[in-house]
Amino acid sequence: MSRVWKFGADVDTDQMVPGRFAPYMRPDKDVADAAFIEARPDFNREAVAGDVIVAGENFGCGSSREYAPLALKRRGIAAIIAPSFARIFFRNAVNLGLALFVAPDLVDELQEGDQVTVDLSAYRLLQGERAHELPALPDFARAIVEAGGIVAYVREHGGFPEVQS
Amino acid sequence: MSIQSLELPEQQAERAGWQRPMTLSEQILSRAAGRPVAPGDMVVVAPDLVMGHDSLSPSIIKVMRDQLGVDRVFDPEKMAIVLDHVSPASTVGTANSQNIVRAFAREQGIRLFDVGRGICHQVLVEERLARPGMLIFGSDSHSCSYGAVGAFGSGMGTTDIALIWATGKTWVKVPPTIRVQVRGRFRPGVSAKDLALRVCRELTIAGATYAAIEYHGLDWLPLEGRQTLASMAVEVGAKAGIVPPTGVVTEQLLPPAWLQVHEDAVYEQELVIDLAELEPQVARPSQVDDVCDLSEVAGTEVSVVFLGTCTNGRYEDMRAAAQVLSGRRIHPNVRLMITPASSLEMQRAMRDDTLSTLIDAGATLTTPGCGMCMGRHQGTLGDNDVCLSTGNRNFRGRMGAPSSRIYLASPEVAAATALSGRIAGPEQV
């Protein structure tokens, strides 16, 4: 069983990994150890693989540092659920194969510390007896996340997912 | 100049259907996609210029080589690498990383601007690499700064940039455009930073997410003011922020003929700002849209004042501060850190009495680059420090200790604050 870590709105990438803790500054350290190191020390100490982040609007605003979503990915965060994501964070997370879900209703329902299990293959989040549906991303992003990230996708398919307009 | 000219072949222009009124972003993305595009379209595009800096380039090189298995970059002529985020290296780790990037640039034939040359966004404009009509991506979120010269500039992370280095292509969703219509001129003591902060106040931190911004009514605004304004587009979530090329930009950078403001273009939203009523603005800790008039925070004690960054580290910013500080000394409880945006801007400030005035007043001058903006070196904030910065971000702990606090304001307010030790405007000191 995994747990929910709840965050407010406008969580910026400086909170996820401060610039001073970038891989560039600490090349011999695993960036996963720096996840929310100053902004949420409890998360930094206790978050484990399978846990879920549930946040307010505009999650991931600010810097383009990909090591912010990378730290969460390496930490094993199973899903991030928010009403909206900042643009660069969204791209970075999708490219790394980190599962993002835009689900405002679910954000209201899930509380700090709730015990949950994410079943990505079925796009479901299980909470006790209840099964919440996780809304799929747009096809383009979904194809990348399901491949495990853009590098895996491009290596397998030789290019970007089909784009339509 | 080896960057290719931004030609739009005639039959392509016809096919592109330029008759349909388009925003500047739609025009630039149509040309880059080779077909007419509309907001919401997903398109694969070939950028004209790609920038990498020292903070992410080591990881970009790793992804390109080790994960994508690509040895050569797509086209070194369309690339630039700038070492600015830690300039010069402050640790053995950053020194080693920079050496990896230097060796890579040499081996691949990529133009490299080494430590001390300046901030990527300033350098690419000075070197005339960033030009009107271009599609530019950079490994830095403030790559929206290139909108100052009428380019579509946008920030991306490690993997996206590695894919461009490897393939020359990327994907984008064509953004809708928000029109910011500016009326009037600045009052004395008010400058482009106050307008940029006012835009943050009005649009709010996520108000332009996924959108582009176009700033109108600023034909009279010099290039440096446009750089200040465009650099902060990302702070309201925007993908790009473009000032239509007019005036000095048109004279110096010769926009392509196809890049035209269409008055009938469709905008998602319009924001009108009247400069006649604009007072100096200050963003309070720790959110960039928590902006108020100077009078609301005047008197707040500070321990550090920082003049620099891609937003406000140019000659004109140093000049504005020097005019306030001329013949006076900063408050004994304040450290005034000055980091010129580039070596050329520093030299401009050396040619007249700007730099000597600042140093006479008690300022500390550091190597051109990003300086203390992200808390890594050259003045990192300690516990409970209160900093008034001319930068663009005041997230908690960005410049150092999590308990430190950051206010954002113009160079004029920064100089007056350094004099009084408390947040103040030039007419209060």
Boltz contact constraints between the chains, C-beta under 6 A:
constraints:
  - contact:
      token1: [A, 10]
      token2: [B, 205]
      max_distance: 6.0
  - contact:
      token1: [A, 12]
      token2: [B, 395]
      max_distance: 6.0
  - contact:
      token1: [A, 14]
      token2: [B, 395]
      max_distance: 6.0
  - contact:
      token1: [A, 14]
      token2: [B, 398]
      max_distance: 6.0
  - contact:
      token1: [A, 18]
      token2: [B, 397]
      max_distance: 6.0
  - contact:
      token1: [A, 19]
      token2: [B, 374]
      max_distance: 6.0
  - contact:
      token1: [A, 19]
      token2: [B, 375]
      max_distance: 6.0
  - contact:
      token1: [A, 19]
      token2: [B, 376]
      max_distance: 6.0
  - contact:
      token1: [A, 20]
      token2: [B, 375]
      max_distance: 6.0
  - contact:
      token1: [A, 20]
      token2: [B, 376]
      max_distance: 6.0
  - contact:
      token1: [A, 24]
      token2: [B, 55]
      max_distance: 6.0
  - contact:
      token1: [A, 24]
      token2: [B, 97]
      max_distance: 6.0
  - contact:
      token1: [A, 27]
      token2: [B, 93]
      max_distance: 6.0
  - contact:
      token1: [A, 38]
      token2: [B, 397]
      max_distance: 6.0
  - contact:
      token1: [A, 38]
      token2: [B, 402]
      max_distance: 6.0
  - contact:
      token1: [A, 57]
      token2: [B, 206]
      max_distance: 6.0
  - contact:
      token1: [A, 58]
      token2: [B, 206]
      max_distance: 6.0
  - contact:
      token1: [A, 63]
      token2: [B, 141]
      max_distance: 6.0
  - contact:
      token1: [A, 64]
      token2: [B, 140]
      max_distance: 6.0
  - contact:
      token1: [A, 64]
      token2: [B, 141]
      max_distance: 6.0
  - contact:
      token1: [A, 64]
      token2: [B, 155]
      max_distance: 6.0
  - contact:
      token1: [A, 64]
      token2: [B, 157]
      max_distance: 6.0
  - contact:
      token1: [A, 66]
      token2: [B, 157]
      max_distance: 6.0
  - contact:
      token1: [A, 66]
      token2: [B, 158]
      max_distance: 6.0
  - contact:
      token1: [A, 86]
      token2: [B, 237]
      max_distance: 6.0
  - contact:
      token1: [A, 87]
      token2: [B, 210]
      max_distance: 6.0
  - contact:
      token1: [A, 87]
      token2: [B, 239]
      max_distance: 6.0
  - contact:
      token1: [A, 88]
      token2: [B, 141]
      max_distance: 6.0
  - contact:
      token1: [A, 88]
      token2: [B, 155]
      max_distance: 6.0
  - contact:
      token1: [A, 91]
      token2: [B, 160]
      max_distance: 6.0
  - contact:
      token1: [A, 92]
      token2: [B, 157]
      max_distance: 6.0
  - contact:
      token1: [A, 95]
      token2: [B, 159]
      max_distance: 6.0
  - contact:
      token1: [A, 140]
      token2: [B, 42]
      max_distance: 6.0
  - contact:
      token1: [A, 150]
      token2: [B, 159]
      max_distance: 6.0
  - contact:
      token1: [A, 151]
      token2: [B, 67]
      max_distance: 6.0
  - contact:
      token1: [A, 160]
      token2: [B, 44]
      max_distance: 6.0
  - contact:
      token1: [A, 160]
      token2: [B, 171]
      max_distance: 6.0
  - contact:
      token1: [A, 163]
      token2: [B, 42]
      max_distance: 6.0
  - contact:
      token1: [A, 163]
      token2: [B, 44]
      max_distance: 6.0
  - contact:
      token1: [A, 165]
      token2: [B, 41]
      max_distance: 6.0
